[in-house]
Amino acid sequence: MTFFLVSAFVFGAVVGSFLNVCILRIPADLSIIHPPSRCPFCEKPIAFYDNIPILSWLLLQGKCRTCKKKISPRYVLVEILTGCLAAALMWRFGLQPITLILFVFSAALVVITFIDLDHRIIPDVISLPGIPLGFLASGFFSIGFLNAGIGVLVGGGSLLAVALTYRLFTGRDGMGGGDIKLLAMIGAFIGWQGVLFTIFASSLTGTLIGLLAMVKQKEGMRLAIPFGPFLAVGALLYIFWGPQLIRLYLESLGR
């Protein structure tokens, strides 16, 4: 099992290096394939030996070999995060198709999270294709087509209802369309129970962090905080612990 966990981490870190490219280029509407990776400052192409996930950043002390400008530690953070997610999924589900499906889903959530933090957008190029992909993958290998289909409807419909209600009472848009499409994608991958858990977990964490941010920045109730990262965290929590937490909650109600 140690071999599989280490292999999964290495594989995830390599994918994380590619996710960094997606995070940087997708909002700018640039190709994620061409040109090859290059320094964001001097734009010199990065040699393959300077593009080894995690290790190259550490060996170069977080600097470009050519211009010596500092490279953000977030690049290596994304690589470590993606590697840890891959290893955790391998530990949780073992070597089976659902592990790969959930890793693809998790990788999409990583990209969405950092793009939403940077630009306050959730790119349709990820969420919209993710809906049919999640529906088909989950239908064949995981929760079944009915659960996945209901998940899409509950995910997209619930946030759409919240957004319309908020606009009706306040006259302002309180939630973007990207969040609605993201939750529909989440429902396609983890079903309607996963959607309900994600809504609860993301609302709880989002409220707590939002209140802290408002107190710190003194912005009042008009402080805008991207909700996509909280939805992503809620979905990941469900993947690893959601069913167990739901079961414990229902058992506590029974007692």
WOQUI-V256237 format. One record per backbone hydrogen bond with DSSP energy under -0.5 kcal/mol. CO is the residue of the C=O (numbers start at 1). NH is the residue of the N-H. E is the energy in kcal/mol with one decimal. If there is no record, write none. Layout:
# WOQUI-V256237
co=CO nh=NH e=E
co=CO nh=NH e=E
This chain:
# WOQUI-V256237
co=1 nh=5 e=-2.5
co=2 nh=6 e=-2.7
co=3 nh=7 e=-2.5
co=4 nh=8 e=-2.4
co=5 nh=9 e=-2.3
co=6 nh=10 e=-2.5
co=7 nh=11 e=-2.6
co=8 nh=12 e=-2.8
co=9 nh=13 e=-2.5
co=10 nh=14 e=-2.1
co=11 nh=15 e=-2.3
co=12 nh=16 e=-2.5
co=13 nh=17 e=-1.7
co=14 nh=18 e=-1.3
co=15 nh=19 e=-2.3
co=16 nh=20 e=-1.8
co=17 nh=21 e=-1.0
co=18 nh=22 e=-1.9
co=19 nh=23 e=-2.8
co=20 nh=24 e=-1.8
co=21 nh=25 e=-2.7
co=22 nh=26 e=-2.3
co=25 nh=30 e=-2.2
co=26 nh=29 e=-1.8
co=37 nh=46 e=-2.5
co=39 nh=43 e=-1.3
co=44 nh=39 e=-2.2
co=45 nh=47 e=-0.5
co=47 nh=50 e=-1.6
co=48 nh=51 e=-1.2
co=51 nh=53 e=-0.5
co=52 nh=56 e=-2.0
co=52 nh=57 e=-0.5
co=53 nh=55 e=-3.2
co=54 nh=58 e=-2.0
co=55 nh=59 e=-3.0
co=56 nh=60 e=-2.3
co=57 nh=62 e=-3.0
co=58 nh=61 e=-1.1
co=60 nh=63 e=-0.9
co=62 nh=71 e=-3.6
co=64 nh=68 e=-1.3
co=69 nh=64 e=-2.3
co=72 nh=75 e=-1.5
co=73 nh=77 e=-2.0
co=74 nh=78 e=-2.4
co=75 nh=79 e=-1.6
co=76 nh=80 e=-2.6
co=77 nh=81 e=-2.9
co=78 nh=82 e=-2.6
co=79 nh=83 e=-2.2
co=80 nh=84 e=-2.7
co=81 nh=85 e=-2.3
co=82 nh=86 e=-2.2
co=83 nh=87 e=-2.3
co=84 nh=88 e=-2.7
co=85 nh=89 e=-2.3
co=86 nh=90 e=-2.0
co=87 nh=91 e=-2.5
co=88 nh=92 e=-2.3
co=89 nh=93 e=-2.9
co=89 nh=94 e=-0.6
co=90 nh=94 e=-1.8
co=94 nh=96 e=-1.4
co=96 nh=99 e=-1.3
co=96 nh=100 e=-1.0
co=97 nh=101 e=-2.2
co=98 nh=102 e=-2.6
co=99 nh=103 e=-1.7
co=100 nh=104 e=-2.3
co=101 nh=105 e=-2.1
co=102 nh=106 e=-2.6
co=103 nh=107 e=-2.8
co=104 nh=108 e=-2.0
co=105 nh=109 e=-1.8
co=106 nh=110 e=-2.0
co=107 nh=111 e=-2.0
co=108 nh=112 e=-2.5
co=109 nh=113 e=-2.5
co=110 nh=114 e=-2.0
co=111 nh=115 e=-2.2
co=112 nh=116 e=-2.5
co=113 nh=117 e=-2.1
co=114 nh=118 e=-1.8
co=115 nh=119 e=-3.1
co=116 nh=120 e=-1.7
co=121 nh=123 e=-0.5
co=123 nh=126 e=-1.6
co=123 nh=127 e=-1.8
co=124 nh=128 e=-1.9
co=124 nh=129 e=-0.7
co=126 nh=130 e=-1.3
co=127 nh=131 e=-1.0
co=128 nh=131 e=-0.9
co=128 nh=132 e=-0.8
co=129 nh=133 e=-1.9
co=130 nh=134 e=-2.6
co=131 nh=135 e=-2.3
co=132 nh=136 e=-2.6
co=133 nh=137 e=-2.6
co=134 nh=138 e=-2.7
co=135 nh=139 e=-2.0
co=136 nh=140 e=-2.0
co=137 nh=141 e=-2.3
co=138 nh=142 e=-1.9
co=138 nh=144 e=-2.1
co=144 nh=148 e=-2.1
co=145 nh=149 e=-2.8
co=146 nh=150 e=-2.6
co=147 nh=151 e=-2.2
co=147 nh=192 e=-0.5
co=148 nh=152 e=-2.0
co=149 nh=153 e=-2.0
co=150 nh=154 e=-3.1
co=151 nh=155 e=-2.7
co=152 nh=156 e=-2.6
co=153 nh=157 e=-2.4
co=154 nh=158 e=-2.3
co=155 nh=159 e=-1.3
co=156 nh=160 e=-1.7
co=157 nh=161 e=-2.2
co=158 nh=162 e=-2.0
co=159 nh=163 e=-2.7
co=160 nh=164 e=-2.5
co=161 nh=165 e=-2.3
co=162 nh=166 e=-2.6
co=163 nh=167 e=-2.2
co=164 nh=168 e=-2.1
co=165 nh=169 e=-1.9
co=166 nh=170 e=-2.1
co=167 nh=171 e=-2.2
co=172 nh=174 e=-0.7
co=176 nh=179 e=-0.7
co=176 nh=180 e=-1.0
co=177 nh=181 e=-2.1
co=178 nh=182 e=-2.3
co=179 nh=183 e=-2.4
co=180 nh=184 e=-1.7
co=181 nh=185 e=-2.1
co=182 nh=186 e=-2.5
co=183 nh=187 e=-2.4
co=184 nh=188 e=-1.7
co=185 nh=189 e=-1.5
co=186 nh=190 e=-2.6
co=187 nh=191 e=-2.1
co=190 nh=194 e=-0.8
co=191 nh=195 e=-1.7
co=192 nh=196 e=-2.3
co=193 nh=197 e=-2.3
co=194 nh=198 e=-2.5
co=195 nh=199 e=-2.7
co=196 nh=200 e=-2.1
co=197 nh=201 e=-3.0
co=198 nh=202 e=-2.9
co=199 nh=203 e=-2.1
co=200 nh=204 e=-2.3
co=201 nh=205 e=-2.5
co=202 nh=206 e=-2.5
co=203 nh=207 e=-2.2
co=204 nh=208 e=-2.1
co=205 nh=209 e=-2.5
co=206 nh=210 e=-2.4
co=207 nh=211 e=-2.5
co=208 nh=212 e=-2.0
co=209 nh=213 e=-2.6
co=210 nh=214 e=-2.4
co=211 nh=215 e=-2.2
co=212 nh=216 e=-2.2
co=213 nh=217 e=-2.8
co=214 nh=218 e=-1.8
co=214 nh=219 e=-0.7
co=219 nh=222 e=-0.8
co=220 nh=223 e=-1.1
co=223 nh=225 e=-0.6
co=227 nh=231 e=-2.0
co=228 nh=232 e=-2.4
co=229 nh=233 e=-2.3
co=230 nh=234 e=-2.4
co=231 nh=235 e=-2.3
co=232 nh=236 e=-2.2
co=233 nh=237 e=-2.5
co=234 nh=238 e=-1.8
co=235 nh=239 e=-2.0
co=236 nh=240 e=-1.7
co=237 nh=241 e=-2.9
co=237 nh=242 e=-0.9
co=238 nh=242 e=-1.1
co=238 nh=243 e=-0.7
co=241 nh=245 e=-2.5
co=242 nh=246 e=-2.7
co=243 nh=247 e=-2.3
co=244 nh=248 e=-2.4
co=245 nh=249 e=-2.2
co=246 nh=250 e=-2.5
co=247 nh=251 e=-2.4
co=248 nh=252 e=-2.1
co=249 nh=253 e=-1.8
co=250 nh=254 e=-2.0
co=251 nh=255 e=-1.8
